[in-house]
Every structure is written in structure tokens, then in C-alpha cells.
Amino acid sequence: MAEAHPAKIEPDREGPLSGIRVLDLSRVVAGNALGLELADFGAEVIKIEPPGGDPLRDWQVKGHSLYWKELSRNKLSVVLDLRKPEGMAALERLIPTADVMIENFRPGVLEEMGLAPDRLLAMAPDLILVRISGFGQTGPASRLPGFGTLVEAMSGFASRNGFADREPVLPPLALADMIAGLHGAKAVLAALRARDRGMASCCWSAAMPWRGTRATPPMPTGCATGWRWTPSSATGSAPATATRRCRSSGPRASPSARCTTSPTSWTTTM
């Protein structure tokens, strides 16, 4: 048997994402989970927090902010009040220095702040923008509030969990948010690779129900409470999420959620 050696800790060792700067404007779990994946591989992740701090700091276990300690490791934190001109001015000075920007505001808020994707790309032509929301940036459901618990139910996960003769069981952790974060990190890596190959800068939008269904096996039509299948629109674009090249001629659409392999998209019946 080979001799076991203690792990060697090298604090100054650079990771594969060393030199990549990430601005994280998100709150709570999904965006923080995304940033954590990048930070653990060496990216410089600058967490932009409001004066009161990220609400994740208040998620405590026996008086300790364990969620924050886990999801904020390897990051830098900067307090900026983006409701004030000086806070926005500081953010606008940081944007041109960044490779990636993460946000999970309500759809439309980034535009209201004067930071629509087109303006961001004018400020930083190679910027990769990741937008995490409940139901995507466009479409009939985009303005609905989104939260991980809703996603875990609407994706069908809760109905497949637990026991058949009992009520659906939610997971004991922020599963949908973490899945969204993992897929977001994967999308960033793909976008960085595309940028290295000279392809257009990217804007990646993640709708959480679509990411939630990636954790569940295929299910029969109509399995998710409150939702039903309808045919895709004539243009083929999906209402809740799309991956698009911000400088290309149009969107590359994908289904907003998936229950079978048929090319259809979700619409709400709630």
C-alpha cells in the first residue's frame, strides 16, 4: 500500500482561472454558489454588497452564519450603495476591469439602473454577463417572483421525493439555487473558452425551473402542479430563458423547462 502523505497547503498557488476577475452583484444562494465555483478555481471574485450586507449573512445555524462562510470563501467583499450616484460611479469604474459579471435582480432592474447588456458591452466589450432569475428575462412569466422552493415544486422534484402516499417533500437545502449556480459556472467556462477563440461576447440568462428539471428524470405531461404544456411560438423562442450572443443577429432559444423530450415550452396556468 502506498504511503499516505498529508495534504500540502500552498496559499499562493494559482488556479486555472487566475487572472479572471468576476463582479458578483447577486444576493443569497444561486449567484453566490456560481461565484464560489469560479473562486475555488482561482478567479478573483469581488462580491458587491449593499450597506446592510448580503441577506445570506442572516441565514444562521445556531447563531453562526455558516452559509455565508461557505459560499463566500476565496472572495473579496466591497460595500457599494447602488442607490446612490457615488456607488454607481464606483461600480462603473470596476466594470471595464472585469471578465465576468453576475446579477440576479428582478428582470428589468439592471436596465433601470442604466446597465442594460448593450451598455455593459460598450463599457467592457469582452464582458460575460450572467443573469439568474426565477423565470427568465422575457416572456409571460418573467415578472413572477421566483424562489428555490417554488422551483423545486414546479420542476417536479418535490413530487418525486418522499413517499407515494404522502405529501411532496422539499429538499433540506437550497437545491434549485445550487443547481442554477453550478450551471451558471459551467456557462461561464464555456463563454470564456468561446472568447478565447475570438467568438462574440455572451449574455447568459438562467431561468431556475429549467435548471431544476435537470435534476429530475423525465416525467409525464402535466406532472408539475400549476403548469401545462403548450406548443412553442412560431419564432421558436422560449418565454423564460435564452442563451444569446449579444452581438449576433438574434437569440438562441432553449425550452424554459423540460418534462419530456418533445420540443415544447411551459406556460403558466396559475
Backbone as a ProteinNet text record, in pm:
[ID]
protein_1_A
[PRIMARY]
MAEAHPAKIEPDREGPLSGIRVLDLSRVVAGNALGLELADFGAEVIKIEPPGGDPLRDWQVKGHSLYWKELSRNKLSVVLDLRKPEGMAALERLIPTADVMIENFRPGVLEEMGLAPDRLLAMAPDLILVRISGFGQTGPASRLPGFGTLVEAMSGFASRNGFADREPVLPPLALADMIAGLHGAKAVLAALRARDRGMASCCWSAAMPWRGTRATPPMPTGCATGWRWTPSSATGSAPATATRRCRSSGPRASPSARCTTSPTSWTTTM
[TERTIARY]
85	0	89.2	55.6	134.7	122.9	232.5	233.8	150.8	66.7	-19.2	62.4	39	108.6	5.7	35.1	-59.2	-73.8	-191.9	-218	-126.4	-71.9	16.6	-61.1	-69.9	-143.8	-48.5	-81.6	1	-84.8	-89.8	-180	-156.7	-35.9	-4.2	-14.2	-53.8	-62	-177.5	-153.9	-256.4	-340.9	-471.4	-561.1	-574.3	-645.8	-660.6	-735.3	-813.3	-886	-816.1	-692.2	-616.5	-609.7	-632.2	-633	-770.8	-871.6	-1010.9	-1075.9	-1128.9	-1197.4	-1348.7	-1417.8	-1563.6	-1624.9	-1724.1	-1803.5	-1934.7	-1963	-2083.8	-2179.2	-2287	-2387.9	-2506.3	-2499.1	-2615.2	-2636.4	-2748.4	-2783.7	-2820.9	-2802.6	-2841.7	-2763.8	-2828.9	-2755.2	-2707.5	-2796.3	-2761.2	-2636.6	-2635.5	-2520.9	-2396.4	-2415.8	-2301.5	-2242	-2328.3	-2279.2	-2202	-2250.7	-2180.9	-2042.6	-2038.9	-1912.5	-1814.9	-1867.9	-1782	-1708.5	-1779.5	-1715	-1598.2	-1616.4	-1510.9	-1396.8	-1432.6	-1330.2	-1243.6	-1305.3	-1228.7	-1125.2	-1146.3	-1051.1	-958.9	-957.3	-856.4	-901.7	-1028.3	-1075.7	-1080.1	-1058.6	-1073.6	-1220.5	-1294	-1436.4	-1456.6	-1509.7	-1537.2	-1686.5	-1721.8	-1862	-1906.9	-2003.8	-2058.1	-2177.5	-2165.9	-2272.8	-2335	-2464.6	-2527.8	-2482.4	-2510.6	-2465.5	-2508.7	-2623.8	-2669.9	-2612.4	-2531.9	-2473.6	-2565.6	-2508.5	-2587	-2681	-2811.6	-2903.9	-2859.8	-2773.5	-2725.3	-2651.2	-2596.8	-2528	-2623.1	-2753.5	-2852.1	-2902.9	-2863.1	-2901.6	-2808.3	-2855.8	-2767.9	-2803.8	-2702.7	-2718.2	-2658.5	-2744.8	-2701.2	-2620.4	-2668.5	-2604.9	-2485.4	-2454.5	-2338.3	-2381.5	-2322.3	-2356.5	-2279.7	-2314.8	-2238.8	-2257	-2377.1	-2399.5	-2308.3	-2301.1	-2215.3	-2069.6	-2026.4	-1887.1	-1850.8	-1943.9	-1916.8	-1915.8	-2019.7	-2037	-1955.7	-1895.7	-1817.9	-1667.6	-1627.2	-1483.2	-1410.5	-1286.9	-1198.9	-1245.9	-1329.5	-1381.6	-1338.8	-1349.3	-1331.9	-1469.8	-1493.4	-1620.9	-1600.5	-1688	-1686.6	-1829	-1844.8	-1977.2	-1999	-2103.9	-2142	-2292.2	-2332.5	-2474.9	-2512.7	-2570.3	-2600.8	-2723.8	-2785.2	-2895.2	-2843.7	-2713.9	-2654.6	-2557.8	-2547	-2460.3	-2316.1	-2263	-2122.7	-2101.8	-2204.9	-2196	-2197.5	-2286.9	-2292.6	-2165.3	-2110.8	-1987.4	-1872.7	-1866	-1761.5	-1779.3	-1904.2	-1930.3	-1891.6	-1922.9	-1890.7	-1741.1	-1664.9	-1519.3	-1466.4	-1537.5	-1495.2	-1530.8	-1643.7	-1693.5	-1591	-1523.3	-1426.3	-1308.6	-1287.4	-1176	-1217.2	-1346.3	-1398.3	-1407.2	-1397.8	-1420.1	-1562.8	-1617.4	-1749.9	-1827	-1958.4	-2045.6	-2168.1	-2203.7	-2318	-2423	-2548.5	-2656.9	-2781.1	-2861.6	-2990.4	-3100.9	-3095.5	-3204.6	-3331.5	-3443.7	-3565.6	-3543.5	-3598.7	-3581.3	-3623.1	-3536.9	-3563.6	-3492	-3452	-3387	-3250	-3173.3	-3042	-3055.8	-3157.5	-3182.9	-3223.1	-3305.2	-3345.3	-3225.5	-3124.1	-3002.6	-2912.2	-2951.2	-2868.2	-2757	-2771.8	-2668.1	-2722.8	-2800.7	-2851.2	-2733.2	-2750.6	-2639.1	-2566	-2638.6	-2573.3	-2477.4	-2517.8	-2429.2	-2310.7	-2335.2	-2225.6	-2120.6	-2165.9	-2071.6	-1998.4	-2062.5	-1992.9	-1882.6	-1908.5	-1809.4	-1698.2	-1735.4	-1639.5	-1673.1	-1617.3	-1655.7	-1640.3	-1551.6	-1530.4	-1601	-1688.5	-1755.6	-1851.5	-1854.7	-1951.7	-2052.1	-2176.7	-2282.7	-2368.8	-2385.6	-2470.8	-2589.4	-2710.4	-2832.2	-2914.8	-2932.8	-3009.9	-3142.5	-3252.4	-3383.9	-3476.7	-3594.2	-3690.7	-3740.3	-3780.2	-3844.7	-3792.3	-3667	-3605.9	-3629.2	-3563.9	-3568.4	-3683.9	-3742.3	-3851.1	-3963.2	-4075.7	-4185.9	-4290.7	-4404	-4518.3	-4493.2	-4398.8	-4374	-4255.8	-4191.9	-4067.4	-4085.4	-4202.7	-4224	-4270.2	-4293.1	-4335.2	-4218.6	-4246.1	-4137.1	-4087.5	-3958.9	-3900.9	-3822.5	-3831.6	-3757.3	-3731.4	-3625.6	-3587.1	-3697.6	-3773.9	-3880.6	-3985.2	-4020.5	-4115.5	-4060.9	-3934.7	-3871.6	-3868.1	-3835.9	-3829.6	-3965.8	-4073.5	-4207.7	-4245.4	-4224.2	-4268.3	-4187.5	-4064.2	-3982.1	-4024.6	-4106.4	-4148.2	-4061.7	-3955.1	-3864.9	-3937.4	-4014.5	-4079.5	-4177.7	-4247.1	-4345.4	-4279.5	-4151.7	-4079.5	-4003.4	-4003.9	-3927.3	-4021.1	-3968.5	-4050.2	-4119.9	-4248.6	-4324.2	-4451.7	-4494.6	-4607.9	-4737.8	-4754.4	-4880.2	-4876.8	-4775.8	-4765.1	-4746.8	-4746.6	-4729.9	-4590	-4574.1	-4439.9	-4342.3	-4217	-4114	-4009.4	-3988.6	-3886.3	-3749.5	-3643.4	-3509.5	-3470.1	-3382.7	-3341.8	-3227	-3218.5	-3112.5	-3159.6	-3084.1	-3122.7	-3084	-3149.7	-3109.3	-3119.9	-3235.5	-3255.3	-3153.9	-3127.7	-3030.5	-2890.6	-2854.5	-2721.4	-2706	-2811.7	-2807.2	-2792.6	-2868.1	-2856.1	-2713.5	-2653.3	-2516.8	-2417.3	-2434.1	-2343.7	-2354.5	-2477.8	-2495	-2442.9	-2458	-2403.8	-2252.3	-2186.6	-2040.9	-1998	-2072.1	-2040.3	-2054.8	-2157.9	-2178.9	-2066.7	-2019.8	-1909.4	-1784.2	-1754.4	-1636.4	-1647.9	-1768.2	-1788.1	-1772.1	-1824.9	-1814.7	-1669.8	-1593.5	-1452.5	-1375.8	-1408.4	-1345.3	-1382.5	-1511	-1555.2	-1484.5	-1467.8	-1399	-1253.4	-1190.5	-1051.3	-1038.2	-1145.2	-1143.9	-1190.2	-1212	-1249.6	-1396.7	-1479.8	-1624.3	-1681.9	-1807.7	-1870.8	-1886.6	-1886.8	-1913.9	-2054.9	-2077.5	-2202.5	-2282.3	-2411.2	-2504.5	-2579.2	-2567.1	-2626.7	-2734.7	-2856.5	-2970.5	-3020.8	-3029.8	-3073.4	-3206.4	-3307.2	-3434.7	-3432.1	-3460.6	-3438.8	-3524	-3652	-3725.8	-3657.1	-3599.8	-3528.1	-3409.4	-3334.3	-3219.9	-3266.2	-3380	-3430.4	-3467.3	-3522	-3561.6	-3442.2	-3323.8	-3205	-3169.9	-3229	-3202.4	-3309.4	-3410.4	-3518.7	-3524.1	-3565.3	-3578.6	-3698.2	-3709.6	-3826.3	-3955.1	-4059.5	-4186.4	-4299.6	-4416.1	-4528.6	-4576.6	-4646.3	-4701.1	-4792.9	-4779.5	-4868	-4830.5	-4707.3	-4672.9	-4648.4	-4612.6	-4579.1	-4702.9	-4740.3	-4862.5	-4865	-4975.8	-4993.6	-4937.6	-4879	-4819.6	-4870.3	-4869.7	-4911.5	-4825	-4828.9	-4751.4	-4829.6	-4764.5	-4823.9	-4718.5	-4758.1	-4657.7	-4569.2	-4449	-4359.1	-4416.3	-4371	-4417.9	-4364.1	-4418.4	-4379.6	-4231.7	-4177.8	-4036.6	-3944	-4000.1	-3917.6	-3852.4	-3877.6	-3813.4	-3892	-3821.1	-3884.2	-3913.3	-4021.4	-4058.7	-3968.9	-3904.2	-3839.5	-3688	-3623.3	-3478.1	-3420.5	-3311.2	-3243	-3096.3	-3015	-2872.9	-2848.9	-2797.3	-2781.8	-2643.1	-2593.8	-2473.2	-2515.9	-2469.3	-2522.4	-2495.8	-2397.7	-2369	-2414.1	-2482.1	-2524.4	-2662.2	-2714.4	-2835.7	-2961.8	-2958	-3081.1	-3057.7	-3163.7	-3148.8	-3131.4	-3059.7	-3055.4	-3142.7	-3258	-3354.8	-3344.3	-3386.2	-3396.3	-3524.5	-3579.2	-3702.7	-3685.1	-3793.2	-3784.2	-3791.8	-3838.4	-3839.9	-3857.7	-3828.1	-3836.4	-3900.4	-3997.3	-4060.6	-4055.5	-4058.1	-4036.8	-3940.3	-3914.5	-3819	-3885.9	-4015.4	-4084	-4047.4	-4038.8	-3995.4	-4107	-4139.7	-4246.3	-4195.3	-4275.4	-4231.8	-4343.9	-4305.6	-4401.5	-4479.9	-4605	-4677.9	-4750.9	-4770.8	-4829.2	-4981.7	-5040.2	-5186.3	-5227.5	-5131.3	-5162.4	-5224.3
-119.3	0	125.2	221.1	343.2	422	485.2	563.7	690.1	716.2	834.9	958.2	1065.4	1190.9	1297.5	1379.6	1486.3	1586.3	1642.5	1741.8	1862.2	1909.7	2025.3	2149.9	2243.9	2367.3	2472.9	2524.6	2627.8	2751.5	2843.1	2958.9	3045.5	3051.1	3139.8	3070.2	2945.1	2872	2926	2945	2998.1	2885.7	2912.2	2815.3	2839.9	2752.4	2766	2891.4	2951.2	3073.7	3198.6	3184.9	3300.4	3405.3	3531.1	3639.4	3675.5	3594.7	3623.3	3699.4	3816.6	3896.6	3886.8	3860.1	3842.8	3946.1	4019.5	4108.7	4039.1	4016.7	3945.4	4041.2	4078.5	4167.9	4091.2	3959.2	3877.8	3875.7	3815.4	3802.2	3656.7	3615.1	3485.4	3371.4	3264.4	3141	3123.5	3135.9	3094.3	3165.3	3298	3372.2	3348.5	3337.4	3309.4	3171.9	3073.7	2940.2	2943.3	3021.1	3036.3	3098.3	3208.5	3276	3188.8	3106.7	3018	2919	2861.9	2766.7	2833.1	2955.8	3026.6	3064.6	3109	3149.1	3031.2	2915.1	2797.9	2756.3	2795.2	2762.5	2880.2	2978.7	3082.7	3217.2	3230.9	3360.6	3459.9	3587.5	3694.2	3737.2	3695.5	3725.6	3839.9	3950.8	4068.4	4072.7	4048.7	4046.7	4189.6	4239.4	4373.5	4361.4	4416.1	4404.4	4540.2	4542.8	4667.9	4701.7	4822.3	4861.3	4764	4701.1	4605.5	4466.6	4445.9	4315	4224.3	4120.6	4019	3951.8	3937.4	3870.9	3730.9	3668.2	3535.1	3536.2	3650.2	3661	3631.4	3653.7	3634.6	3491.5	3405	3263.6	3196	3178.6	3131.3	2990.4	2920.7	2790.1	2800.5	2792.6	2805.7	2932.7	3041.3	3170.8	3200.4	3112.3	3132.4	3138	3229.9	3246.4	3144.5	3017.7	2911.8	2913.7	2947.5	2953.4	3059.1	3173.6	3280.4	3239.2	3177.4	3136.1	3036.6	2949.7	2850.5	2913	2990.7	3039.8	3165.3	3227.7	3349.4	3325.8	3201.5	3175.9	3211.9	3249.6	3284	3407.6	3490.2	3609.1	3735.8	3847.2	3979.2	4044.1	4123.4	4192.9	4344	4411.6	4556.8	4605.7	4703.2	4761	4880	4872.5	4983.1	5004.2	5127.3	5160.3	5200.9	5105.5	5130.5	5218.3	5260.8	5356.8	5500.7	5516	5649	5667.2	5789	5813	5770.5	5793.7	5757.6	5606.4	5532.9	5387.4	5336.3	5392.3	5353.5	5392.9	5508.4	5553.6	5456.4	5408.8	5312.9	5181.9	5136.1	5013.2	5030.2	5144.1	5167.6	5177.4	5209	5206	5062.7	4976.1	4837	4754.9	4786.3	4703.4	4685.8	4791.2	4769.9	4681.1	4657.8	4572.9	4426.5	4397.6	4263.8	4177.3	4047.5	3948.5	3894.4	3886.2	3826.3	3913.5	3924.1	3993.5	3907	3890.3	3807.2	3896.7	3877.3	3952.2	3864.6	3885.4	3815.5	3909.8	4034.1	4128	4080.7	4137.8	4112.7	4154.3	4079.2	4117.9	4262.8	4337.9	4478.3	4574.4	4527.4	4617.1	4662	4571	4609.2	4717.8	4705.2	4807.5	4939.4	4933.5	5054.8	5124.3	5048.2	5104.1	5167.4	5154.9	5209	5115	4984.1	4885.8	4773.4	4808.9	4709.5	4641.1	4517.5	4445.3	4524.8	4598.9	4675.6	4779.1	4844.9	4945.6	4878	4764.3	4692.2	4651.8	4604.8	4563.3	4682.9	4798.7	4919.2	4957.5	4933.4	4964.7	4860.1	4734	4623.2	4524.1	4541	4460.1	4309.2	4265.3	4122.4	4067.7	4148.3	4107.7	3991.8	3897.6	3787.3	3816.5	3833.2	3868.2	3745.9	3713.4	3602.5	3659.9	3626.6	3677.9	3560.4	3555.2	3447.4	3505.2	3441.4	3489.4	3370.3	3398	3290.6	3231.3	3318.2	3269.9	3338.7	3380.1	3436.8	3586.3	3644.9	3789	3833.3	3741.3	3776.3	3674	3703	3607.8	3637.3	3567.2	3597.3	3571.8	3487.4	3456.7	3532.8	3616.2	3678.1	3769.1	3826.5	3920	3850.6	3720.6	3649.5	3638.4	3646.3	3627.5	3484.3	3466.5	3333.1	3304	3179.3	3136.3	2987.5	2938.6	2798.8	2700.9	2728.7	2637.6	2622.3	2733.1	2726.7	2638.9	2656.2	2581.3	2432.8	2398.5	2257.6	2191.2	2269.4	2214.9	2211.3	2321.7	2331.5	2242.7	2213.1	2125	1979.3	1949	1811.9	1739.6	1805.2	1736.9	1695.1	1786.5	1756.2	1640.6	1634.5	1527.2	1391.7	1391.9	1265.5	1225.7	1312.8	1290.7	1241	1170.9	1124.2	994.1	983.7	859.8	882.7	781.8	795.6	826.8	782	801.1	923.1	1008.8	1126.9	1251.8	1366.9	1492.6	1502.3	1582.5	1603.3	1654.3	1620.5	1655.7	1744.7	1861.6	1952.3	1909.7	1940.1	1904.3	1989.2	1937.9	2012.8	2108.8	2159.8	2253.3	2334	2437.2	2524.6	2458.3	2348.9	2264.9	2337.7	2400.1	2466.5	2578.9	2654.3	2763	2709.5	2601	2544.5	2488.2	2425.5	2373.6	2488.7	2596.8	2713.9	2768.8	2772.2	2820.3	2732.6	2601.5	2509.2	2524.4	2534.1	2552.5	2688.9	2788.6	2920	2917	2846	2834.6	2762.5	2658.4	2585.7	2676.3	2759	2850.5	2953.8	3001.2	3097.8	3035.5	2911.8	2844.8	2830	2794	2781.6	2916.6	3022.4	3156.1	3204.9	3174.1	3212.7	3140.9	3013.9	2938.9	2997.6	3033.7	3094.2	3227.1	3304.4	3433.4	3414	3312.7	3283.8	3248.3	3194	3154.6	3267.5	3385.9	3500.4	3511.2	3435.1	3441.9	3561.3	3595	3713.6	3701.3	3814.3	3816.4	3767	3716	3644.5	3704.4	3690	3718.3	3589.4	3533.6	3404.3	3424.2	3381.8	3400.9	3265.4	3247	3119	3134.8	3059.9	3053	2930	2945.7	2837.9	2713.6	2722.5	2598.1	2508.5	2567.8	2488.8	2419.9	2490.9	2428.2	2322.5	2346.3	2249.8	2117.6	2120.7	1996.2	1913.3	1971.9	1894.4	1795.7	1813.8	1723.4	1615.9	1619.2	1522.3	1439.8	1312.4	1230.6	1275.1	1230.7	1267.1	1223.2	1307	1279.4	1296.8	1239.3	1250.6	1394.3	1420.7	1553.4	1596.2	1722.2	1776.8	1738	1687.6	1636.5	1747.1	1865.8	1972.9	2055.3	2062.3	2130.2	2275.6	2317.6	2456.8	2492.3	2396.1	2426.4	2328.6	2367.3	2278.5	2303.7	2208.6	2221.2	2295.9	2380	2439.2	2437.3	2444.5	2445.8	2568.5	2555.9	2670.2	2775.4	2900.1	3007.5	2989.5	3064.1	3049.6	3079.4	3167	3203.4	3102.4	3013.2	2914.3	2964.4	3088.9	3141.6	3099.8	3075.5	3030.6	3149.4	3141.9	3257.8	3286.2	3185.5	3209.1	3216.6	3157.7	3165.6	3154	3217.9	3207.1	3235.4	3168.5	3199	3271.9	3391.2	3468.1	3528.8	3538.8	3616.2	3761	3846.2	3981.4	4060.5	4019	4094.3	4020.9	3909.8	3835.2	3882	3816.4	3865.4	3833	3740.6	3709.2	3607.2	3572.7	3482.6	3337.8	3264.9	3119.6	3067.8	3018.6	2987.5	2842.3	2818.7	2683.3	2675.7	2554.4	2545.7	2605.4	2661.4	2722.5	2618.1	2501.2	2390.7	2263.1	2147.5	2024.6	1914.1	1845.8	1732.5	1609.4	1628.6	1520.2	1571.5	1492.5	1534.7	1608	1629	1698.4	1845.8	1909.1	2049.8	2146.5	2154.7	2243.8	2328.1	2426.4	2514.1	2529.6	2571.9	2588	2719.4	2717.9	2840.8	2819	2924.5	2909.7	2903.9	2828.2	2824.4	2878.6	2934.9	2986	3124.1
0	0	0	-85.4	-92.9	36.8	73	196	179.8	279.5	274.1	312	240	267.8	305.3	403.1	439.5	325.1	316.4	211.5	232.5	122.3	128	88.5	178.9	153.7	98.3	-18	-80.6	-103.3	-5.8	-14.9	-138	-188.9	-300.8	-436.6	-437.3	-563.2	-648.1	-775.8	-865.7	-924.4	-939.2	-1000.1	-1149.1	-1219.3	-1364.5	-1408	-1317.9	-1352.3	-1298.8	-1258.2	-1212	-1322.7	-1285.2	-1383.5	-1432.7	-1397.9	-1434.5	-1319.4	-1349.5	-1246.3	-1264.1	-1154.5	-1154.1	-1060.6	-1109	-1024.4	-994.1	-866.6	-826.9	-756.7	-827	-770.7	-714.9	-712.4	-675.7	-524.8	-486.5	-345.6	-316.6	-194.3	-140.1	-207.9	-259.6	-285.1	-429	-528.5	-664.6	-717.9	-712.1	-760.6	-676.8	-546.1	-458.5	-487.2	-515.6	-549.9	-681.1	-776.9	-904.5	-882.3	-809.7	-783.5	-706.3	-615.3	-537.2	-626.8	-725.3	-815.9	-889	-931.1	-1002.9	-908.1	-787.9	-690.5	-648.7	-631.1	-589	-692.8	-817.5	-922.9	-955.8	-867.4	-878.1	-929.9	-971.2	-1018.4	-902.8	-935.1	-835.5	-837.6	-736.6	-727.9	-629.5	-680.9	-597.7	-570.9	-448.6	-407.1	-376.6	-453.6	-431.6	-337.5	-217.6	-117.8	-88.7	-57.5	-13.7	127.7	174.5	309.5	419	402.3	503.3	486.3	384.8	360	281	224.1	153.6	253.7	221.1	313.9	354	274.7	310.5	443.7	481	610.5	726.4	704.9	811	819.4	726.8	733.7	834.4	953.8	1060.2	1107.4	1155	1217.7	1357.4	1456.9	1596.8	1618.8	1559.3	1581.6	1494	1401.6	1315.5	1168.8	1092.8	950.4	866.2	882.7	816.9	665.4	618.9	474.2	411.2	475.8	424.1	425.6	534.6	545.8	435.6	402.5	298.3	159.8	129	-7.5	-38.2	62.7	37.8	46	62.1	74.6	-54.9	-40.6	-153.2	-230.2	-169.3	-237.1	-163.7	-234.2	-175.3	-165.1	-62.8	-47.1	-50.1	-125.1	-134.2	-110.5	-22.9	3.3	-89	-171	-258.4	-246.7	-222.9	-222.3	-364.3	-438.8	-579.2	-598.1	-488.3	-496.2	-496.2	-476.9	-472.8	-589.1	-641.6	-758.2	-736.9	-616.3	-593.6	-594.9	-549	-554	-697.4	-779.8	-920.6	-993.3	-959.2	-1024.1	-993.8	-869.9	-833.9	-910	-921.7	-997.2	-1143.7	-1200.5	-1341.1	-1364.8	-1261.6	-1274.9	-1270.3	-1200.1	-1189	-1313.7	-1375.3	-1485.8	-1597.8	-1643.8	-1753	-1715.5	-1586.7	-1543.4	-1529.5	-1547.9	-1519.4	-1644.7	-1623.1	-1728.5	-1723.2	-1602	-1580.2	-1482.3	-1506	-1410.9	-1386.5	-1258.6	-1217.7	-1154.2	-1191.9	-1126.3	-1118.9	-1014.5	-1004.4	-956.8	-1006.4	-980.1	-1051.1	-1013.3	-1089.5	-1234.3	-1329.7	-1470.2	-1493.5	-1557.1	-1586	-1493.6	-1374.6	-1278.3	-1329.3	-1386.5	-1438.2	-1544.6	-1628.1	-1729.6	-1665	-1559.4	-1488.4	-1423.5	-1390	-1330.5	-1435.5	-1562.7	-1669.8	-1712.3	-1677.4	-1708.7	-1795.4	-1896.1	-1990.8	-2059	-2107.3	-2170.6	-2278.2	-2361.1	-2466.6	-2408.8	-2300.7	-2239.5	-2171.7	-2107.1	-2043.3	-2146	-2262.3	-2365.6	-2426	-2424	-2469.8	-2371	-2241.9	-2138.6	-2133.8	-2158.4	-2149.8	-2260.7	-2379.9	-2496.6	-2478.6	-2390.9	-2370.6	-2247.2	-2187.4	-2063.9	-2089.2	-1995.2	-1995.6	-1884.7	-1920.4	-1825.9	-1797.2	-1668.4	-1626.4	-1550	-1596.1	-1534.5	-1482.5	-1351.2	-1288.7	-1239.7	-1277.3	-1234.8	-1216.5	-1161.2	-1140.1	-1269.8	-1365.1	-1486.8	-1612	-1609.7	-1728.8	-1742.5	-1841.3	-1862.6	-1949.7	-2027.6	-2118.6	-2105.6	-2168.9	-2169.5	-2065.2	-2071	-1983.7	-1836.6	-1802	-1661.6	-1603.5	-1683.5	-1638.8	-1518.5	-1500.8	-1389.4	-1262	-1267.4	-1147	-1049.8	-920	-823.4	-828.6	-809.7	-814.6	-688.3	-643.1	-525.6	-540.1	-477.7	-494.2	-459.9	-354.1	-313.7	-423.8	-489.3	-599.7	-711.8	-740.6	-849	-818.1	-694.3	-656.3	-667.6	-650.3	-669.3	-816.8	-887.4	-1027.1	-1120.6	-1085.1	-1168.5	-1154.5	-1053.1	-1028.2	-927.5	-878.8	-786.3	-658.6	-598.3	-470.8	-483.7	-599.4	-618.2	-638.1	-679	-695.5	-569.3	-470.5	-348.2	-238.5	-139.6	-29.1	-60.1	-19.9	-32.9	-113.2	-186.4	-278.3	-206.2	-82.6	-10.8	81.6	63.4	148.6	62.5	128.5	56.9	-3.4	-110.5	-167.8	-62.8	-78.9	19.2	-47	10.8	-38.7	13	-59	-11.9	108	194.6	314.7	287.8	167.4	130.9	11.4	-24.3	-136.2	-268.8	-300.5	-413.4	-546.5	-573.5	-703.2	-723.2	-618.2	-627.9	-658.5	-591.1	-611.4	-752.8	-803.2	-940.4	-1039.1	-1015.6	-1103.2	-1099.5	-979.5	-967.4	-1041	-1030.9	-1099.6	-1251.8	-1302.1	-1446	-1490.1	-1403.6	-1436.4	-1448	-1355.3	-1360.8	-1487.9	-1524.1	-1647.5	-1769	-1768.7	-1881.2	-1889.4	-1774.8	-1774.3	-1834.8	-1797	-1852	-2003.1	-2050.9	-2195.3	-2264.2	-2200.4	-2258.8	-2261.6	-2155.8	-2154.5	-2266.1	-2285.9	-2393.8	-2529.8	-2544.6	-2671	-2694.4	-2588.6	-2601.2	-2642.2	-2585.7	-2622	-2770.2	-2827.2	-2968.2	-3060.4	-3002.1	-3083.2	-3113.5	-3044.2	-3065.7	-2990.3	-3021.4	-2964.5	-2813.6	-2745.7	-2602.6	-2577.1	-2456.9	-2430.8	-2315.2	-2327.3	-2218.1	-2192	-2071.7	-2039.2	-1935.4	-1967.6	-1878.7	-1832.2	-1700.6	-1644.7	-1574.1	-1620.5	-1550.1	-1461.3	-1333.8	-1238.7	-1261.1	-1308.6	-1332.2	-1433.5	-1538.5	-1639.4	-1576.3	-1491.2	-1426.2	-1326.7	-1260.7	-1163	-1226.2	-1347.5	-1410.9	-1452.8	-1457.8	-1491.8	-1380.8	-1262.6	-1151	-1138.4	-1225.8	-1217.1	-1344.3	-1334.1	-1454.1	-1536.8	-1664.2	-1746.2	-1678.9	-1691.7	-1626.1	-1725.8	-1699.3	-1791.9	-1805.4	-1914.2	-1938.4	-1824.1	-1782.8	-1680.6	-1539.6	-1518.2	-1386	-1285.2	-1331.4	-1237.8	-1206.7	-1080.9	-1038.6	-1083.9	-1144.6	-1182.3	-1317.9	-1390.1	-1518.9	-1624.1	-1750	-1857.4	-1979	-2071.7	-2194.6	-2301.6	-2380.2	-2498.6	-2607.6	-2735.2	-2842.7	-2833.8	-2886.3	-2892.8	-2985.2	-2968.5	-3054.9	-3195.5	-3288.3	-3428	-3449.8	-3366.6	-3382.6	-3318.2	-3235.9	-3169.3	-3043	-3004.5	-2883.9	-2761.4	-2652.9	-2530.3	-2440.5	-2360	-2279.7	-2161.8	-2105.4	-1977.3	-1979.5	-2074.4	-2072.4	-2211.8	-2235.1	-2363.6	-2344.3	-2423	-2427.9	-2558.3	-2552.9	-2675.4	-2683	-2804.2	-2827.5	-2843.8	-2756.5	-2752.3	-2879.4	-2958.4	-3079.7	-3205.5	-3190.4	-3308.3	-3353.8	-3454.8	-3518.2	-3441	-3348.5	-3276.8	-3167.8	-3092.7	-2978.7	-3020.5	-2935.7	-2947.1	-2835	-2865.2	-2761	-2718.6	-2594.8	-2543.3	-2462.7	-2438	-2360.1	-2222.1	-2168.4	-2037.2	-1927	-1957.9	-1862.7	-1943.1	-1882.4	-1960.1	-1878.7	-1938.7	-1873.4	-1963.4	-2093.8	-2188.2	-2294.1	-2395.5	-2498	-2613.2	-2607	-2715.9	-2716.8	-2836.5	-2846.4	-2811.7	-2684.8	-2639.5	-2526.1	-2487.4	-2378.1	-2277.4	-2157.2	-2048.6	-2061.7	-2025.7	-1994.8	-1863.4	-1791	-1658	-1664.3	-1575	-1559.7	-1425.2	-1351.4	-1217.8	-1225.8
[MASK]
++++++++++++++++++++++++++++++++++++++++++++++++++++++++++++++++++++++++++++++++++++++++++++++++++++++++++++++++++++++++++++++++++++++++++++++++++++++++++++++++++++++++++++++++++++++++++++++++++++++++++++++++++++++++++++++++++++++++++++++++++++++++++++++++++++++++++++++

